[in-house]
Amino acid sequence: MLASCVRWSLFLWTWYGLFPEINSDATNSEQHRYAPLTIRVPLILGLPSQRPPDLYRQDSAKAARERRQARGINFVPMVDNLRGKSGEGYYMEMAVGTPPQKLNFLVDTGSSNLAVGAVAHPFIQRYYHRSLSSSYRGLGQMVHVPYLQGRWEGQLGTELVSLPQIRNVSLRVNIAAITYSERFFISGSNWEGILGLAYAQIARPDETLEPFFDTVVRQIGVPNLFSLELCGTAYSQNYTRGSATIGGSMILGGVDPSLFVGEFWYTPVRQEWYYEVIIVRIDVNGQDLGMDCKEYNNDKSIVDSGTTNLRLPHKVFQAVVNSIKDVSSTQQFPSGFWVGEKLVCWLTGTTPWPIFPVISLYLMSENKNQSFRISILPQQYLRLVEKVASAGDDCYKFAISESDTGTVMGAIAMEGFYVVFDRQRQRIGFAVSSCHAHDELRRAFVEGPYHGVNLEDCGYSAKVEESALKIAAYVMVSICAIVAVLLCLRRSFRSAAPATSDH
C-alpha cells in the first residue's frame, strides 16, 4: 500500500511540475482568484437599437472596390481558388521552386507549418522534387509535426513559392520536405502538402520558424488578415474543376464583399497560438443545453479549417447527440451512426432535412458582456459521402464527433459562413456566406447581441486545473506520510511484543 501511495503522489507531483502556467493572459486580480469554478450564464436577446455600432460593418460593393483601387489590391483573382472533396479538406494550388512545380496544399488554420510531400507515396499522384529546383536551400534540420490524426517528418528548408492567383510575386518561405508520414495523406484527396495558417507559437520545431502567412505580410505588405469562404455541398461544379466536389475562396490580405451577405460579428482571439475563441452557450433547436459554459471550452475552443468535423468535449457531445435524437425521434438510426461508424441513406432528393434540428453556437463578442450566435444546419453536420455503392441514394455521415482536446470548429462549422481571420485586431469575424447549403425553411444565420455577465470567465483556465492537481498532490503526500508513520509504529510494536512475553 505504501509503495502504491508513493507512486500516485509522485505521479501527481510530476504532472503538476511538468505543466506550468499555460495561459499567460491569466489575471491575478482578487475577483478572478476567488471566482467560482463553474459558471452558467443567462443570455438575453437585446434589441437591435442596443447594438454597439462599431461591433460590425457592412461594406457596400462600391466602397469595397474604391478601397481596393486605392490600395492597389485586386481580390478578384483569388475568388474561387479553393477545391476539395467532402470530408477530405479544402486545398489551394501553389507553384513551388525554380522552375515552378504546381502542387496542391491543404488549407489548415489549425497548424502553422508549410510542408509538402517530397518522396513517392501511394496516396499522392505527384510530389515535390527538391533536386529539380535551383532555388531550394536546405537548413540541415529535421522536423516532426503531429495532428489530431496522423503525423509527418521532414527536412526543413527555404524555397521560392508563388500563388497562381497573384501574378509576378514570389516569396522565399520556410518549407518542410515530407520524407515520412503516418495517416497523413488521404487517398484521392488531390492535395500533396499542407498550408498551416495559425500563429508562430505552435510552429514546429519552435516559434522562431516564421509561418507562411507571416512571411506574406512581411514581404508583400498586405494587411495582416485573411478570409475563408468554404462552400461545402453548395459549391457549383463546372468542367474546369475536375474531380473536385467542394470549393470556396481564400482571400489573402482582405475581405471580398461578393462572398458574404448581411453583417459581420467578431469574437476575440483569446490567445495567439491556435485561433482560440470562447463559446458561451450551445442550443439545439432553440433549447439551451443547460451546461456550465466552461465545459464547452475544456480545454480550448478553436477554429480549424483542416479538421472536417465539429468536435466537442465528451459531456457536450453526449448532450448534443441526445438532443438531436429527441428532436429527430420520428426516424430510427443505427447506434453506429452517432459515432461516425455507419451511414444513413435516403433516395436521392428525399433527405428529410426538417426532422433534424439547427444547432446554435454562441460566441463571446468583442464586448465581453455580449455574445452572438451562428447556426449549424443539418446540411452541415450531415456530411454527404461520395464513395458509396448505391448510386440512387444520398448517404450521410454524422459530422459531429467526440474530442479529448476541446472544441474544434472544423470545416463543417465554417461552411455556412464567410470567416475573417483578422490577426491585425486579434479577432475572428463571421458573416453569412454567399454560398451555403440550406433548405426551403431554414438558412444560415449570424445573430446578436445576447447579453450576459463576465462571459470571458467561460474560457478554459489552466490555473484552476493546476491548482486542483497541486492540492491533490499535497493531500496524497500527506496521506502517504501518515500511512508511513502508522506502519512504522505498528512494526515497532510487533518487534517489542515478543520481548515482553519472554519474561
Secondary structure, DSSP 8 states (H G I E B T S, - for coil): -HHHHHHHHHHHHHHHHHS----TT----HHHHT--S------EE--GGGS-TTS-----HHHHHHHHHHHT---GGGTT-EEEETTTEEEEEEEETTTTEEEEEEEETT---EEEE-S--TT-S----GGG-TT-EEEEEEEEEE-SS-EEEEEEEEEEEE-TTSTT-EEEEEEEEEEEEES-S-TT----EEEE-S-GGG-SS-TTS--HHHHHHHHH---SEEEEEE-GGG----GGGTT--EEEEEEETS--GGGEEEEEEEEE-SSBTTBB--EEEEEETTEE----GGGGGSS-EEE-TT--SEEEEHHHHHHHHHHHHHHTTTS---GGGGGTSS-EEEETT---GGGS--EEEEEE-SSTTEEEEEEE-HHHHEEE-S--S-TTEEEEEE-EEEESS-EEE-HHHHTTEEEEEEGGGTEEEEEEESS----SS----EEEEEE-S-GGGGS--HHHHHHHHHHHHHHHHHHHHHHHHHHHHHHHHHHHHHHHHH-
